Amino acid sequence: MTDHLTPTIVFKCLADETRIRLMLLIVREDELCVCELTCALNESQPKISRHLAQLRTCGLLKDRRQGQWVYYRLHPSLPDWVVGILKTTLDANQHWLSPDAKRLEEMGDRPQRLAACC
């Protein structure tokens, strides 16, 4: 699934503010639910779901269902160079992402993950 990833594909997938914010939050937290991402970005669920679907189609994210929740994480087969770019971008832009991270931390009733997930 991820063997087709070229720099052009990766950067085109990330060339949207909503998508890069989603990706950096997922890198920061390892895994997030759609409802958590909706709260963190202060955007509508349909908009967040549409962008998550695009990231999944590109091969950057993988999803899993747990009851009523759908969780997203980095695709486990992502090449190291893609993971490195995302982690470097996150490390260098904590200030830019901080309003989203703060909303996420202040979110009440966050869904509980299974202790032995994936």
C-alpha positions in Angstrom: 0.0 0.0 0.0 2.8 2.5 0.8 5.4 1.3 -1.7 4.0 3.8 -4.2 4.8 6.8 -2.0 7.1 9.3 -3.7 8.0 12.8 -2.5 5.5 14.3 -4.9 2.6 12.1 -3.6 3.5 12.7 0.0 3.9 16.4 -0.3 0.7 16.8 -2.4 -1.2 14.8 0.3 0.2 17.1 3.0 -0.2 20.4 1.1 -3.4 21.4 2.9 -3.4 23.0 6.4 -6.2 20.7 7.7 -4.4 17.6 6.5 -1.0 18.6 7.9 -2.6 19.5 11.3 -4.3 16.2 11.4 -1.1 14.3 10.6 1.0 16.2 13.2 -1.6 15.6 15.9 -1.7 11.9 15.1 2.2 11.8 15.1 2.1 13.6 18.5 -0.5 11.3 20.1 0.1 8.0 18.1 -3.6 7.4 17.6 -6.7 9.7 17.6 -10.4 9.2 17.1 -12.4 11.3 14.6 -14.2 13.0 17.5 -10.9 14.0 19.1 -9.6 15.4 15.8 -12.9 17.3 15.3 -12.5 18.9 18.7 -8.8 19.6 18.4 -9.1 21.4 15.0 -12.5 23.0 15.9 -13.9 21.8 12.5 -17.0 19.9 11.4 -17.0 16.1 11.5 -17.7 15.8 7.7 -14.7 18.1 6.9 -12.4 16.1 9.2 -13.6 12.8 7.9 -13.1 13.9 4.3 -9.5 14.9 4.9 -8.8 11.7 6.9 -10.2 9.7 4.0 -7.8 11.5 1.6 -4.9 10.8 3.9 -5.9 7.1 4.1 -6.3 6.9 0.3 -2.8 8.4 -0.1 -1.5 5.6 2.2 -0.3 7.8 5.0 -2.9 6.7 7.6 -4.5 3.5 8.7 -7.8 3.3 10.5 -9.4 0.8 12.9 -12.9 0.6 14.4 -13.5 0.0 18.1 -17.2 0.0 18.8 -18.6 3.3 17.7 -15.2 5.0 17.4 -12.9 5.1 14.4 -9.2 5.6 15.2 -6.4 6.8 12.9 -2.7 6.3 13.2 0.2 6.4 10.8 0.2 3.6 8.4 2.6 1.0 9.9 4.3 0.5 6.5 5.3 4.1 6.0 8.8 4.5 4.8 11.2 5.8 7.4 11.8 9.0 5.3 8.1 9.9 5.6 8.0 9.3 9.3 11.2 11.3 9.7 9.7 14.3 7.8 6.6 14.2 10.0 8.5 14.0 13.3 10.9 16.7 12.3 8.0 18.9 11.2 6.2 18.3 14.5 9.3 19.0 16.6 10.0 22.3 14.8 6.4 23.5 14.9 5.0 22.8 18.4 4.1 26.4 18.8 2.0 26.3 15.5 0.2 23.2 16.7 -0.3 24.3 20.3 -3.9 25.7 20.0 -5.0 22.3 18.5 -3.1 20.4 21.2 -4.6 22.5 23.9 -8.1 21.9 22.7 -7.4 18.2 22.6 -6.0 18.2 26.1 -9.1 20.1 27.4 -11.5 17.8 25.6 -13.8 16.0 28.1 -15.2 12.5 27.5 -12.4 11.3 25.3 -13.0 7.8 24.1 -11.0 5.1 25.9 -8.7 2.8 23.8 -8.4 -0.8 24.4 -5.3 -1.6 26.5 -4.1 -4.1 23.9 -5.0 -2.3 20.7 -3.4 -3.2 17.4 
